[in-house]
Amino acid sequence: MTNVILCGGSGTRLWPISRELFPKQFYKFKDNLSLFQQTVLRNKDLCDDFLIVTNHEQYFLALDQLEEIEIKNFRFIVEPAPRNTAAAIALACFDTKNHKSGFVFITPSDHIIQNDGNYKNIIKLAKDLAKDNSLVLFGIKPAHPEIGYGYIEANTEGENISKDAPYYSVNSFKEKPDKDTALAYLSKNNYFWNSGMFLFNPEVLLNELSLYCPSLYESAKNAYNNAKKDLTSVRIKLEDMLNIEENSIDYALLEKTSSTKVIPSDIKWSDMGSFDSLYAELEKDSDNNAKLNSSDSISSFINVNSKKNLILSSGRTIAVVDIEDLIIVDTDDALLISKRGSSQNVKKVVEKLKELNSELHFQHLTVHRPWGSYTVLLDSPAYKIKKILVKPKAKLSLQKHYHRSEHWIVTSGTALVTVDDKKILLKSNESTYIPIGSLHRLENPGLIPLVLIEAQVGEYLKEDDIVRIEDSYNRID
């Protein structure tokens, strides 16, 4: 069985922690493991291999985090543009069918599951059901009238394997409801939260998709056949990806087919889709405050008569006085304050940031790249200061800029610098200058990380002023 992990979302309801270049699934909320890493570790003994569907930017984040937990049996499908879950799952099915992988187990990359025993038993039951050509879904019994989840309406008069392991056919799927509708669902016994996980034979899903959504099936098949493939990745071409209909798997197939079954799944599940979900998962102090420190440094929390708050700090001291039921999220470049219970609306902040052409929705001050990372230390209209870290034996693309010059000062490690037809070896406390328009490259030939300070000077300093000529990471279209 292959675990297909959908790993391309941006997690807008968890801004400012989650951003497009570093979304929530890669954030290490607890135990120094990201939600993505927890997903992989949870399923590594249940599945033969992993197929991760993600985009180009997040591909390298996922690759680094797989290396951290020493996972080797993986492949990637790299999407150049998002087209929702139907496209991602169809592409994954073509690949697993091509690799003769047996069953496919679809999981998002950002969920928490705490009852491992029940989880393993339910997956075993799902595999038994899938042998009869069923598309098997995992439903979660609602604990409260949640408006942020989709719902599955089950036919509870349907068949039953045993009293301890029921499964039902599906009457309908319901979109995220308003509060009153969610309360009505909660009062009944046949509505379940849609966990987004399901298990099936890939040939069954593809056959159903060809019947109920033939255009999406054909365009996904074409995109997969035309893709660039190697041993660990399938890279879809942009034009082919954009030709695939943008649709969710629920709309494209699951709401139309009669082959779905749902298993009620008592697995202590949370989709970590909002700060309210995060508050529910974190440990509380004696005043029911939940705290999380995203920095390696020790941050202080000073509480004066404040209760039932969620406090997330990037390292600064946070003091609260006479407040209750608030969400306070402090990062290096943004501060969010919200009422608890309203965190579904955080995505509206992201929408406003996009309207303002702000980069705050897109990236943190520290941006991860396949060769390492950079941190913006100072940003002004005429100059920008960065700290750049290059991994041992890694190198940036051979590139040039039309609007900025750059000064590089090495603070530790050794840098091999190419400027036009010259190569320069720089050691700690040595520097060089890159004129506007010069072809240049930065490499770390050493065995320890290279750290340098970069000063950019120019009239336009955004990241899209990069013309790549050569690149080791397939970032040239």
C-alpha positions, 0 to 999 in steps of 0.5 A, a space after each residue: 500500500 502506498 501512502 499518498 500525502 497531499 502536501 501543497 496547501 498554504 494554511 491561511 487560517 494559521 497566518 502568520 505562522 503559516 505562509 505560502 513558502 513555509 506552510 503549517 504542515 512543515 511547522 514544528 508545533 511539538 516534539 520537534 516534529 512537523 505535522 508532515 513528519 508526524 504523518 510519515 512516521 505514523 504511516 511508515 509501518 502501515 505502508 510500503 512507500 510514500 508518494 508526496 504530492 506538492 509544489 516546487 517550493 515545498 518539494 525541497 522543504 519536504 525533502 529536507 524533513 524526510 532526510 531528518 527522520 531518515 525516510 528513504 522509500 518515497 517519490 514525489 509528484 511536483 505540481 507547477 500550479 495548484 488545481 485542487 485535490 481531484 487533480 492531485 489524487 488523479 495524478 497520484 493514482 496514475 503513478 501508483 498504478 504505474 508502479 503496481 503499488 496495490 492500495 492507495 491511502 490518501 492522507 493530508 499532511 497536516 492532521 493530528 491523530 493520537 489513538 494509534 491503536 484504533 488508527 491501525 485497526 481502522 486502516 486494516 478494516 478499510 483495506 478489507 472493504 477496499 477489496 470489494 472495489 469500495 472507496 473507503 472514507 474515514 469519518 470522525 464523530 463530531 464533538 462540537 458544531 464545527 463550521 470549518 469542516 465538511 460533513 459526511 451523511 451516512 446511511 446508518 441503516 446500512 450494513 455492519 461488519 460487527 458491533 465494534 467495527 461498523 461501516 456505512 454507505 454514504 448518503 451525501 457530502 455536506 460543505 462547511 455549514 453555518 452554526 445552525 446547520 452544524 448544530 442540526 448535524 450534531 443532534 443526529 447520529 449519522 453525520 461525521 466530519 470528513 477527515 479527508 482520508 480515504 483508501 482504495 484501489 487506484 484502478 477503481 478510482 480511475 475507472 470511476 473518475 473516467 465515468 463521472 468526470 472524463 475531462 479531468 481524467 483525460 487531462 490528468 492522464 495526459 499531464 502524467 504521461 507528458 511529465 518529466 520522470 526520474 527515480 524519485 519524482 514526477 514533474 508535471 509541465 505547467 501547460 499540462 497542469 493548467 489544462 486539468 480542471 480545478 476541482 475537489 475530489 468530493 465534487 469531481 467524484 465522491 458525491 457522484 459515485 455509489 462506491 463510497 463507504 464511511 468508517 466511523 473513526 475514533 482516532 482522536 483526530 484534529 485537522 489543525 486547521 485553525 488556532 482554535 484547533 491548536 488551542 485544543 491540542 496544546 497543554 494548558 496551565 492552571 489558568 487554561 492558557 496554552 503557550 507555544 514558543 517557536 524560538 530556540 531561546 527561552 521566552 517569558 510569559 507574564 500573566 496577570 489575571 488572564 485566562 483561556 488564551 492561546 499565546 504563541 511567541 517567536 522569542 519575545 516576552 509577552 505580558 497579558 493583563 486581565 484578558 480572556 479568550 484571546 489568540 496572540 501570535 507574535 512572529 518576527 514580522 507580524 502580530 495577530 490578535 484575535 478572539 478565540 472562536 473567530 480564528 476561521 476568519 484569519 484567512 480574511 487577513 491573508 486576503 487583505 494582505 494580497 490586496 495590499 500586495 504585501 509579501 507578509 502572506 507569502 514568506 517569513 523573514 527567514 526563507 528556506 531554499 534547497 541550498 540553505 536559507 536566507 534571513 532578511 535583517 533590514 529592508 528599505 526601498 534602496 537597500 536590503 541586508 540579508 544573512 545567507 546560509 549555504 549548506 556544505 557542498 551546496 550552490 546557488 544558481 548561476 544567475 544575474 540581476 538587472 536592478 541590483 548590485 550585491 556585496 558579500 561578506 563571509 562571516 564563517 565557512 568558505 565561499 567559492 564565488 563566480 563573477 563573470 569569468 573569474 572565480 574567487 575563494 573567500 574566507 571569514 571576514 573577506 568580501 566581494 562585490 557583484 555589479 548589476 548584470 554580472 553573471 555570478 554564483 555562490 558555492 560552499 565547497 567546505 564541510 561546514 555551513 557557509 554564513 555570509 552577509 549580503 547587502 543589496 543596493 538598487 531601485 528594485 529589490 524583490 526576489 523576481 529580479 533573478 535570471 537563472 542560467 544554470 541550476 542544480 535544483 530544476 528551477 529553470 522552466 
